[in-house]
Amino acid sequence: MSKKLEGKIALITGGSAGIGLATAKQFVEEGAYVYITGRRQPELDAAVASIGSNITAIQGDVAKLADLDRIFAQIGKEKGRLDIVFANAGFGDHLPLGSITEEHFDSMFNVNVKGVVFTVQKALPLMPDGGSIVLNASIVDIKGFPAFSIYSATKAAVRSFARTWTTDLKDRRIRVNVVSPGPTDTPLLNGTFTNPDDMKALTSTVVMGRLGRPEELAKPVVFLASDDASFITGAELYVDGGAAQV
């Protein structure tokens, strides 16, 4: 049986843990050569060790354009092209209106919005026509959870990008789609919801009654990145156990 991503070169930002790492594993299993990025070298080294082959880690911060230039220069030198981009790097923090600080605003917009814009834009010269871009948003792009206004706004921007970039890139046949997770059992979520009662309340919002697993997000990303989704572009795929659907 042929692999869905055989021979493809892929980049996953924020690939050292959680959804990014699970997707890197799935991409490699489906035949891709994968580059992952992240800010912390020890986590990147551990991620590469856990996958073993057909993977390269490049330390860098997507919010820093010089880091992105260095990342794409290395990919260009080593592989010469990039077929798939999964713009996954992002984080969430919460402060209620009235307590929002400039640092809170800037830190999230720099990574979740600016980082996505320039990851994709700087990837384009390496991408052949017919490539695939997948953006990681969140169900918060349509939900109004208290104290999550800035994070939610960043993810609404990501959703919007898929629509506009789909039209920008239509002549190159580069598809742009969004995966929007619901509550998923990742280090990011566990670091945000440290109170067991808060985690229980969050889990109760999921119709299926549990958190998602990173690999349950990775498989839909493989689908959107692959030719199985050849007639899907500009779309948002919710992978949320029903949390934002009913």
C-alpha positions in Angstrom: 0.0 0.0 0.0 1.4 3.4 -1.0 2.0 6.0 1.7 0.0 9.2 1.6 3.0 11.5 1.7 5.7 9.5 -0.1 8.6 11.6 -1.1 7.2 14.8 0.3 9.3 17.4 2.2 7.4 18.9 5.1 7.9 21.6 7.7 6.1 21.6 11.1 6.6 24.6 13.3 6.2 23.9 17.0 7.1 20.3 16.3 8.8 19.2 19.5 5.7 18.4 21.6 1.9 17.9 21.5 0.1 18.1 18.2 3.2 19.1 16.3 5.2 16.1 17.5 2.3 13.7 16.9 2.0 15.1 13.4 5.7 14.8 12.7 5.5 11.1 13.6 2.5 10.6 11.3 4.1 12.5 8.5 7.2 10.3 8.7 5.1 7.1 8.9 3.4 8.3 5.7 6.7 8.7 3.8 7.6 12.3 4.3 10.9 13.9 5.3 10.1 16.3 8.1 11.7 19.4 9.5 10.5 20.5 12.9 11.1 23.8 14.6 10.9 24.9 18.2 12.5 27.3 20.7 14.1 24.8 23.0 16.9 22.6 21.8 16.5 19.8 24.4 12.9 19.2 23.5 13.8 19.2 19.8 16.6 16.7 20.4 14.2 14.4 22.3 11.6 14.7 19.5 14.1 13.7 16.9 15.3 10.8 19.0 11.7 9.6 19.5 11.1 9.5 15.7 14.5 8.3 14.7 14.8 8.8 11.0 13.7 11.2 8.2 13.5 14.1 10.5 15.6 17.2 11.2 15.1 19.7 14.0 16.0 23.4 13.6 15.9 25.6 16.7 14.1 28.9 16.1 11.3 31.2 17.1 8.6 31.8 14.5 8.1 35.3 15.9 11.6 36.2 14.9 12.0 36.8 11.2 15.8 36.2 11.2 15.1 32.8 12.7 12.6 32.0 9.9 15.1 33.1 7.3 17.7 30.8 8.8 15.3 27.9 8.9 14.2 28.2 5.3 17.8 28.8 4.1 18.7 25.4 5.7 15.8 23.6 4.2 16.5 25.2 0.8 20.2 24.2 0.9 19.5 20.6 2.1 16.3 19.7 0.1 15.7 22.5 -2.4 11.9 22.5 -1.9 9.1 22.2 0.6 5.9 20.5 -0.3 3.9 20.8 2.9 3.8 23.4 5.6 2.0 22.8 8.9 2.0 26.2 10.7 1.4 24.7 14.1 3.4 26.9 16.5 1.3 28.8 18.9 0.3 29.1 22.5 -2.7 30.2 24.6 -2.9 32.3 27.8 -5.9 33.8 29.4 -6.6 37.2 31.0 -10.1 38.7 31.4 -10.9 42.1 29.8 -9.8 44.7 32.3 -6.6 42.9 33.1 -5.1 42.5 29.6 -1.6 43.8 29.4 0.5 44.9 26.4 2.9 42.0 27.0 0.0 39.5 27.0 -1.3 41.0 23.7 2.0 41.3 21.9 3.3 37.8 23.0 0.3 36.0 21.5 -0.1 38.1 18.4 3.7 37.8 17.7 3.6 34.0 17.7 0.1 33.1 16.7 -0.4 35.7 14.0 2.8 37.2 12.9 4.6 33.9 13.2 2.0 32.2 11.0 2.1 35.0 8.4 5.8 35.0 7.9 6.2 31.2 8.2 3.9 30.8 5.2 5.2 33.8 3.3 8.8 32.8 3.6 8.0 29.2 2.7 6.4 30.1 -0.6 9.6 30.5 -2.7 10.5 26.9 -1.8 7.0 25.5 -2.5 6.2 23.9 -5.8 2.8 24.5 -7.4 0.3 22.1 -6.0 1.7 22.2 -2.5 -0.3 22.1 0.7 -0.5 24.5 3.7 -2.3 23.6 6.9 -2.8 26.1 9.7 -3.6 25.2 13.3 -6.3 27.3 14.8 -8.7 26.3 17.6 -12.4 26.1 18.4 -11.9 29.4 20.2 -12.1 31.1 16.8 -15.9 30.7 17.0 -16.4 30.3 20.8 -16.5 33.0 23.5 -14.7 31.4 26.5 -14.2 33.9 29.3 -10.7 35.5 29.6 -9.6 34.1 26.3 -10.3 37.2 24.1 -6.8 37.8 22.9 -6.0 34.1 22.2 -9.4 33.7 20.5 -8.7 36.8 18.3 -5.4 35.3 17.2 -7.1 32.1 16.1 -9.9 33.9 14.3 -7.1 35.7 12.3 -5.6 32.3 11.5 -9.0 31.1 10.2 -9.3 34.2 8.1 -5.9 33.7 6.6 -6.9 30.4 5.1 -9.7 32.1 3.2 -7.6 34.9 1.8 -4.5 32.9 1.1 -6.6 30.3 -0.8 -7.5 33.0 -3.3 -4.0 34.5 -3.3 -2.5 31.1 -4.1 -5.2 29.6 -6.4 -3.1 30.1 -9.6 -0.3 28.1 -8.0 -2.8 25.4 -6.9 -1.5 25.6 -3.4 -4.2 24.5 -1.0 -4.6 26.3 2.4 -6.7 24.7 5.1 -7.2 24.9 8.8 -7.5 22.3 11.5 -9.2 23.5 14.6 -8.7 21.4 17.7 -11.0 21.2 20.7 -9.5 20.5 24.1 -6.6 18.2 23.5 -4.3 16.5 26.0 -1.0 18.4 25.3 1.7 20.0 27.5 0.3 23.4 26.4 -3.2 22.6 27.7 -1.9 21.0 30.9 0.2 24.1 31.5 -2.7 26.4 31.0 -5.3 24.5 33.1 -3.4 23.6 36.2 -6.4 23.4 38.5 -8.1 20.0 38.4 -11.5 21.6 38.7 -10.9 23.8 35.7 -9.7 20.8 33.7 -12.8 18.9 34.7 -15.0 21.8 33.6 -13.2 22.0 30.3 -13.6 18.3 29.7 -17.3 18.6 30.4 -17.7 20.9 27.3 -16.7 18.0 25.0 -19.6 16.0 23.9 -17.5 12.8 23.8 -16.7 13.4 27.4 -12.9 13.3 27.1 -9.9 15.3 25.9 -8.6 14.7 22.4 -5.3 12.9 21.9 -2.5 14.5 19.9 -2.6 11.7 17.4 -6.3 12.3 16.8 -5.3 15.7 15.5 -2.3 14.5 13.6 -4.3 12.2 11.3 -6.7 14.9 10.0 -3.6 17.0 9.3 -2.1 14.2 7.2 -5.4 14.1 5.3 -5.5 17.8 4.6 -1.8 17.7 3.6 -2.2 14.7 1.2 -3.8 14.2 -2.2 -6.8 12.7 -0.4 -7.9 16.3 0.2 -7.1 17.4 -3.4 -10.4 19.2 -3.8 -10.4 20.8 -0.3 -9.1 24.3 0.1 -10.1 27.3 2.3 -11.8 24.9 4.7 -11.8 24.5 8.4 -11.9 21.0 9.9 -13.0 20.9 13.5 -11.4 18.1 15.5 -13.1 18.7 18.8 -15.2 15.8 20.0 -18.2 17.8 19.2 -17.3 20.7 21.6 -18.1 23.5 19.2 -20.6 21.6 17.1 -23.7 21.1 19.3 
